[in-house]
Structures are given as C-alpha cells and as structure tokens.
Amino acid sequence: MRIRPATSGELPVLQDIERAAGAPFRDVGMPDIADDEPPALNMLERYREAGRCWVAALGDRPVAYLIAEPVDDALHVEQVSVHPLAARRGVGRALLAHAAGHAREHGLKALTLTTFADVPWNAPYYTRLGFRALTEPELTPGLRRIRAEEAGHGLDRWPRVCMRADVPRTGA
C-alpha cells in the first residue's frame, strides 16, 4: 500500500469509495448516512489542488482517501473513507499518519475531526488511535463553525463528537 496525492482522474473513484464506505451505516440504523452523496467532484478537486487530498493505493488503484483543511491550529480531517474490501488492514491509520506528517510539516499542532460518537468504526476507532473527545469549552471557533454546518445538514440526528490528536514534534 502506498499513500500519495490523488490525481484529478481518480476523483470519481474516490466518490465510489465513499459510497461503498457509507453502506455499513445502513446496518447500524443510519440509512440517511448510507445514502448520502459523496463530496462533489469540484470539492474534491479543490482539496486536491490545495495538496490535501491523499489516497491509499494498492497497486495503482485507490482503496481509501483522506481530505483535510487547516482549521485554527490543526489540520482538520474533513473525510477519511476506506473501501470495505480494504478495511481492517491499517489503511485508515496510515492515511491519518500521513495527514499528521503533513500537519507537522506545516506547523500545525494537531489533527481534528468530527464523527459519530456511537458508531464502532467512528469515535471508538479514533479513540484507539489516540484521539480524544473535546468538551464544549475546548472547541475552537473553526470547530464550532464546522459543527454548526453539520447540524444544518441534519447530522445531529445521531450523537456527534469533535476529536483531537496532538501531532508529536519531530524527535519528541
């Protein structure tokens, strides 16, 4: 497996990965999430052009992707999706480690993300990877904005949490 920047021609494949990765939400009573449309091609292209859209590829074919943006003092993971056929092989962990390296190189102190609190492959998974849930007073202005946008899209129908993992300094 190799982590690398996504190419423009792969963006439709990322949408396919997102659809496949969303399907298991149906099994936990979240069909609206399972049926949610993936990020639009123009949105994925903006992340790609900014240098913050990476894929995990087996051979030449992406099996997972991560998009991120700087938010306050952190690199915010907007989306990380792994195709179910590549799940449970450390692919998501490798993408997050790559994003942490990018954050460190750009002087950012942490990775942040928002996720579903009670879905096993969401908050409990990120906790195992060293993320911690943030309390309301710990939310930065950017995370508050993101949470408000998510609420506006109806994601608060299920418990959500903001999480943060500090990025270790080189040599620390």
C-alpha positions in Angstrom: 0.0 0.0 0.0 1.2 3.5 -0.9 -0.1 6.8 0.3 0.2 9.5 -2.4 -1.6 12.6 -3.7 -4.8 11.9 -5.6 -4.8 12.6 -9.3 -7.6 14.5 -11.0 -8.7 11.4 -12.9 -9.1 9.4 -9.7 -11.7 11.7 -8.1 -14.7 9.7 -9.4 -13.1 6.6 -7.9 -13.0 8.5 -4.5 -16.7 9.0 -4.9 -17.2 5.3 -5.4 -15.0 4.6 -2.3 -17.2 7.0 -0.3 -20.4 5.3 -1.4 -19.1 1.8 -0.6 -17.7 3.0 2.8 -21.1 4.5 3.6 -23.1 1.4 3.0 -22.4 -0.2 6.5 -24.2 2.7 8.1 -27.4 1.1 7.0 -26.6 -1.8 9.3 -26.5 0.4 12.4 -29.8 2.2 11.6 -28.4 5.2 9.8 -29.8 4.8 6.2 -29.7 8.5 5.6 -25.9 8.5 6.1 -25.6 5.3 3.9 -27.4 7.1 1.1 -25.7 10.4 1.5 -24.0 11.6 -1.7 -20.2 11.7 -1.7 -18.3 15.0 -2.0 -18.8 16.6 -5.4 -16.0 16.4 -7.9 -15.4 20.2 -7.7 -15.0 20.0 -3.9 -12.6 17.0 -4.2 -10.6 18.9 -6.8 -10.3 22.0 -4.5 -8.7 19.7 -1.8 -6.5 18.1 -4.5 -5.3 21.4 -5.9 -4.5 22.5 -2.3 -2.4 19.4 -1.8 -4.6 18.0 0.9 -6.3 15.0 -0.9 -4.4 11.7 -0.4 -5.2 8.2 -1.5 -4.0 4.8 -0.2 -3.4 2.7 -3.3 -2.9 -1.0 -3.7 -1.0 -1.1 -7.0 -2.4 1.8 -9.0 -5.9 1.7 -7.6 -7.0 3.8 -4.7 -8.8 1.9 -2.0 -9.2 4.8 0.5 -8.8 8.5 0.7 -8.5 11.4 3.1 -9.2 15.1 2.6 -8.2 17.8 5.1 -8.0 21.5 5.6 -6.3 23.8 8.2 -8.7 24.9 10.9 -7.4 27.1 13.6 -4.1 25.5 14.9 -4.9 22.0 13.5 -5.3 20.0 10.3 -9.0 19.1 10.2 -9.8 15.7 8.7 -12.8 16.5 6.6 -13.3 13.0 5.4 -11.4 9.7 5.6 -13.0 6.7 3.8 -11.8 3.2 3.3 -13.5 0.8 0.9 -14.9 -2.1 2.9 -12.8 -4.6 0.9 -9.7 -2.9 2.2 -11.0 -2.3 5.8 -9.2 -3.6 8.9 -5.8 -3.6 7.3 -4.4 -0.3 8.8 -5.3 1.7 5.7 -7.2 4.4 7.6 -4.4 4.5 10.3 -1.8 5.0 7.5 -3.8 7.9 5.9 -4.1 9.6 9.3 -0.4 9.2 10.0 0.3 10.8 6.6 -2.0 13.7 7.5 -0.2 14.0 10.8 3.1 14.3 9.0 1.6 17.0 6.7 0.3 18.9 9.7 3.7 18.7 11.4 5.5 20.0 8.3 3.1 22.9 8.2 3.5 23.9 11.8 0.0 22.6 12.9 -0.3 21.2 16.3 -2.9 18.5 15.9 -5.4 16.6 13.8 -9.0 17.3 14.5 -12.2 15.6 13.1 -15.9 15.3 13.8 -17.5 11.9 13.9 -20.4 9.9 15.2 -20.0 9.1 18.9 -21.6 5.7 18.9 -20.6 4.1 15.6 -17.9 1.5 16.3 -15.7 2.5 13.3 -16.0 6.2 14.2 -15.3 7.7 17.6 -14.3 4.4 19.3 -11.9 3.7 16.5 -10.4 7.2 16.6 -10.0 6.9 20.4 -7.9 3.7 19.9 -5.7 5.8 17.5 -5.0 8.4 20.2 -7.8 11.0 19.5 -9.7 12.4 22.4 -13.2 13.9 22.5 -13.2 17.6 23.1 -15.5 19.2 25.6 -17.7 22.1 24.5 -15.4 24.8 26.1 -12.4 23.2 24.2 -14.0 23.7 20.8 -12.1 26.3 18.7 -14.1 28.9 16.6 -13.4 26.8 13.5 -14.7 23.6 15.0 -17.8 25.4 16.2 -18.4 26.6 12.7 -18.0 23.1 11.3 -20.4 21.6 13.9 -23.0 24.3 13.1 -22.7 23.4 9.4 -23.1 19.7 10.2 -26.2 20.4 12.4 -27.6 22.4 9.5 -27.2 19.3 7.3 -29.1 17.2 9.9 -26.1 15.2 11.2 -27.1 15.9 14.8 -29.9 13.3 14.5 -27.2 11.0 15.9 -24.7 11.9 18.6 -21.6 13.6 17.2 -18.3 14.5 18.8 -15.3 16.6 17.9 -12.0 14.9 18.5 -8.4 15.9 18.6 -5.0 14.2 18.5 -1.9 16.2 19.1 0.8 15.8 16.4 4.1 14.8 18.0 7.0 17.1 17.2 9.9 15.6 15.3 12.3 13.9 17.8 9.8 14.1 20.6 
